[in-house]
Amino acid sequence: MAFDVARVRAAYPALGEGFVHFDGAGGTQTAAAVVEAVAGAMRAATGNRSTAFLPGRRALDLVAGARAAVADLLGAQPSGVVLGPSATALTYTLARTLGAGWRPGDEVVVSRLDHDANVRPWVQAAQSSGATVRWAEFDPATGELPAGQYADLVTERTRLVAVTA
Ligand SMILES: Cc1ncc(COP(=O)(O)O)c(C=O)c1O
């Protein structure tokens, strides 16, 4: 079945303005169905997530539904989906938490192919703990991250490998 470009474009009102968008992550445009769902959620009474009262239950259901939808999209488990303010903010939170257990001599592996959101939090956590940062290089000719190099980069001292799937 051919990918119906016109139908997909039509789902995104902002694309009707005629701009060309090159940044698929930071410059994400929003589908009309999402705009409507967010507006609907914000029009309804919600509160802190709680089973004790209706607005709280609505908030619980909204978050559970969003996690289930993302898991469905990615073929993942809802319990493995974390929602937050941004990829960078979430990664900083995780890096601070994991980095608190690192010691000098520990190693973390980051890549030169990744967006800074998945590099700088780990580098700074390593600096704070005295861990060593090791870099995976990408092949400028292909734009790929050769997997073979990880055989050398990952050692018994490795505490974390950060690479975007
Ligand atoms: C490829 C890529 N990854 C990650 C990010 C970081 O995302 P966030 O703005 O949610 O921290 C961006 C932001 O533009 C991006 O373009």
The ligand as an ORCA input file, in Angstrom:
! r2SCAN-3c Opt
* xyz 0 1
  C      17.348     14.496     17.187
  C      17.008     15.168     18.487
  N      17.111     14.456     19.625
  C      16.824     15.030     20.804
  C      16.425     16.350     20.892
  C      16.158     16.914     22.243
  O      14.815     16.950     22.483
  P      14.204     17.842     23.644
  O      14.022     19.226     23.060
  O      12.900     17.158     23.956
  O      15.143     17.874     24.804
  C      16.279     17.109     19.734
  C      15.832     18.517     19.813
  O      15.737     19.204     18.841
  C      16.588     16.515     18.499
  O      16.503     17.226     17.354
*
